[in-house]
């Protein structure tokens, strides 16, 4: 599993709205 920009964003500021989901 590669880290995508979305994964990095969720890692920096984890929000309860679609974790590990693509925009």
Number of C-alpha atoms within 10 A of each C-alpha: 3 5 8 11 10 14 16 12 13 17 12 9 9 13 10 7 8 10 13 15 9 9 5
